[in-house]
Amino acid sequence: MNLLISLRSELLKIKGSSTWILTIIAAAIVPTLMIMIFDSDSREDLKSVSADPWNYYFGQARALLSMVFLPMFIVMISTMLPQIEYRNNTWKQVLTSPQPMWNIWLSRFMVVQLLIIVFLIAHSLLMGVSGVVLNTIHPAFKFYDHGVDWQKYLSGMFNTYISVAAISAIQFWAGIRIKNFILPIAIGFTLWLIAGFLFFEMPPGYADKYPFAFPLLSSFPKYAAVVPEVLWTSLAYTGLFLVIGYVDFRFRKVKG
Amino acid sequence: MSDNSVIRTSGLDYNYSKEFRTLQDINLKVEKGNIYGFLGPNGSGKTTTLRLLLGLLEIQKGSIEIFGQHFQSNRTGILKRIGSLIEIPSLYGHLNAKENLEVYRAVYGASKSRIAEVLRIAGLEDTGRKAVKSFSLGMKQRLSIALALLPNPELLILDEPANGLDPNGIIELRAMVKKLNREEGMTILMSSHILSEVEKMVSHVGIIFKGKMLFQGALTELHNFQQKQSTLLLHTSDNEAAMNILHEYQPERLEEALSLSFDGIHQVADINRRLHSHDLDVYMLHPKENDLEQLFIDLTNKHI
């Protein structure tokens, strides 16, 4: 059975569901907040913004995104997707369809990844719109006088995406494993809080082993040196949790 | 294993907990072309058996062969040839009927025209863009049956398919099951807790109670068994004397009458003759043939 057929099946399930709307709304939060923050602090930020407005503005947004909103989006979306099956009592139909178990598992994970990518693209587009809006409110920011360092931006977004891959694998497993809607969210939120503690309160050397702290490390320039290692570690964790989760999914005694 | 066996289980045991054995030594045999009614009261182990057949539960003891193959050795190959409906409908509420079928169409390798075909079979061709969440339970059940038919399966497994259907829906279901069996050659395994619901369509019957198979065979065998189980109610001028005269029938004393088993209506005549020849007046001679429903109740009650 072709993996693409399983992926098609998974995508059809979220057609017209609130998943897409939630993704766009979540992607709009940081751009909206950025307008509010820069609007209220316009005088203080004027100097730093107007020197290199787009790159400064996008950099600040990326930090906010990586610290809070992207991990929270992943926690939400990884929980919501399996809930489509739990809520509709459709697991048994999925598991009695002629798809290899690995295809069922992987195609669902691919949908989570697709939604994260859609989230990041929507966030980027809306950040552009928010910059235009901010420039209309405060022409002194001089957005139109400067360009975007696309290479820096795209590599930053790529790093952000890879840094959250491990979180997505952990939350994906939790979302499928636990029928209750609240528990995976609570687990994700707690693990995220611990990341904040490790990152801000503990000496260096802890956070770079803890998946939920990876997006923090990847978004602060002072940790640039450890970013490549963090990204590789994130990919390794992703593979590990994807396999552990699959083994749990495949050999669960009661399915559906 | 005979070539005709579509499903064969051997010594199937299953426990959800150590204290309670849900299934004990289930040896199910469904042959090609059968419409097999799998009967038992609620909680007797029907759904557990069907879930084991479809791989939704891991086998703990015993074995399952479907189409002559062990399930785990060719899971997807076997599932491709099976359509199933287990318990309550499994449908995506936010999608319409066609979209629900489209989710699985390519998975089963079914053509686009098959969607219209199964919707027509299920009588749901006019539901348009209406989301399934606003369907009645009967409509959901029919859509679930349409989904089970999507792969044009060789084996159709339906768990309590009449649930939620109104009397007309049940009649239509009967007609549909018979037609699929007759025209498409589909083997059908159908569970129910109501014998009368399925006795008009099944060719074979398995009765399960408290996790044990009480009976398995052709419906005609069940009818023979039923006749053997028929009872005669008798009231004479001297019931005590009648008990002695008819001792070989092992009569039981009721309040005002006697009850005894008979095997065929000719024995009723014999009983009457004997009583007459001993000068007993016969006030009541009431052959009470068990209908299947009564037999089902008797069989299950006997094992309580």
HADDOCK unambig.tbl for C-alpha pairs under 7 A between the chains (distance, minus, plus):
assign (segid A and resid 5 and name CA) (segid B and resid 106 and name CA) 6.35 0.50 0.50
assign (segid A and resid 5 and name CA) (segid B and resid 107 and name CA) 6.17 0.50 0.50
assign (segid A and resid 6 and name CA) (segid B and resid 107 and name CA) 6.77 0.50 0.50
assign (segid A and resid 9 and name CA) (segid B and resid 103 and name CA) 4.77 0.50 0.50
assign (segid A and resid 9 and name CA) (segid B and resid 104 and name CA) 6.40 0.50 0.50
assign (segid A and resid 12 and name CA) (segid B and resid 103 and name CA) 5.76 0.50 0.50
assign (segid A and resid 13 and name CA) (segid B and resid 103 and name CA) 6.57 0.50 0.50
assign (segid A and resid 17 and name CA) (segid B and resid 94 and name CA) 6.65 0.50 0.50
assign (segid A and resid 88 and name CA) (segid B and resid 90 and name CA) 6.36 0.50 0.50
assign (segid A and resid 88 and name CA) (segid B and resid 91 and name CA) 6.02 0.50 0.50
assign (segid A and resid 88 and name CA) (segid B and resid 92 and name CA) 5.67 0.50 0.50
assign (segid A and resid 88 and name CA) (segid B and resid 93 and name CA) 6.59 0.50 0.50
assign (segid A and resid 89 and name CA) (segid B and resid 90 and name CA) 5.43 0.50 0.50
assign (segid A and resid 90 and name CA) (segid B and resid 90 and name CA) 4.48 0.50 0.50
assign (segid A and resid 90 and name CA) (segid B and resid 91 and name CA) 6.07 0.50 0.50
assign (segid A and resid 92 and name CA) (segid B and resid 56 and name CA) 6.98 0.50 0.50
assign (segid A and resid 93 and name CA) (segid B and resid 90 and name CA) 6.22 0.50 0.50
assign (segid A and resid 96 and name CA) (segid B and resid 54 and name CA) 6.19 0.50 0.50
assign (segid A and resid 96 and name CA) (segid B and resid 79 and name CA) 6.47 0.50 0.50
assign (segid A and resid 97 and name CA) (segid B and resid 79 and name CA) 6.16 0.50 0.50
assign (segid A and resid 98 and name CA) (segid B and resid 76 and name CA) 4.33 0.50 0.50
assign (segid A and resid 98 and name CA) (segid B and resid 77 and name CA) 6.90 0.50 0.50
assign (segid A and resid 98 and name CA) (segid B and resid 79 and name CA) 5.00 0.50 0.50
assign (segid A and resid 98 and name CA) (segid B and resid 80 and name CA) 5.11 0.50 0.50
assign (segid A and resid 98 and name CA) (segid B and resid 107 and name CA) 6.77 0.50 0.50
assign (segid A and resid 98 and name CA) (segid B and resid 108 and name CA) 6.79 0.50 0.50
assign (segid A and resid 99 and name CA) (segid B and resid 76 and name CA) 5.96 0.50 0.50
assign (segid A and resid 100 and name CA) (segid B and resid 76 and name CA) 6.39 0.50 0.50
assign (segid A and resid 253 and name CA) (segid B and resid 57 and name CA) 5.79 0.50 0.50
assign (segid A and resid 253 and name CA) (segid B and resid 58 and name CA) 5.27 0.50 0.50
assign (segid A and resid 254 and name CA) (segid B and resid 56 and name CA) 6.23 0.50 0.50
assign (segid A and resid 254 and name CA) (segid B and resid 57 and name CA) 4.90 0.50 0.50
assign (segid A and resid 254 and name CA) (segid B and resid 58 and name CA) 6.83 0.50 0.50
assign (segid A and resid 255 and name CA) (segid B and resid 56 and name CA) 4.89 0.50 0.50
assign (segid A and resid 255 and name CA) (segid B and resid 57 and name CA) 6.09 0.50 0.50
assign (segid A and resid 256 and name CA) (segid B and resid 56 and name CA) 6.30 0.50 0.50
